[in-house]
Amino acid sequence: MLEEGQQLKAAGQDVVVGYFESHRRQFTIAKAQGLEIVPRRQIEYRGTRFEEMDTEAILRRHPRVCLVDEFAHTNVPAPNTPSAGRTSSGCWTRASTWSPP
């Protein structure tokens, strides 16, 4: 995924990373170097802080391509935080209706 994102960026596409997990692997971190990474949203749930994909920030940024790792990731329940499937499909639905100028 990250390699393809790098290729698209090199070809002039507007590419961002919406969510990915490096699992602290240096080779994975290196693959993301140079790609814009949308900061994660901080959510508190039952006294613990979690980081989630910030779908609204991605939609505001409006990239041509948004890379999302951990697609089946389950979001923490919070106000205005739909399930992961709905979050991702919201991005894909909105992105798929957009055409580059």
Buried (B, 14 or more C-beta within 10 A) or exposed (E): EBEEBBEBBEEEEBBBBBBBEBEEEEEBEEBBEEBEEBEBBEBEEEEEEBEBBBBEBBBEBEBBBBBBBEEEBEBBEEEEBBEBEEBBEBBEEEBEEEEEE
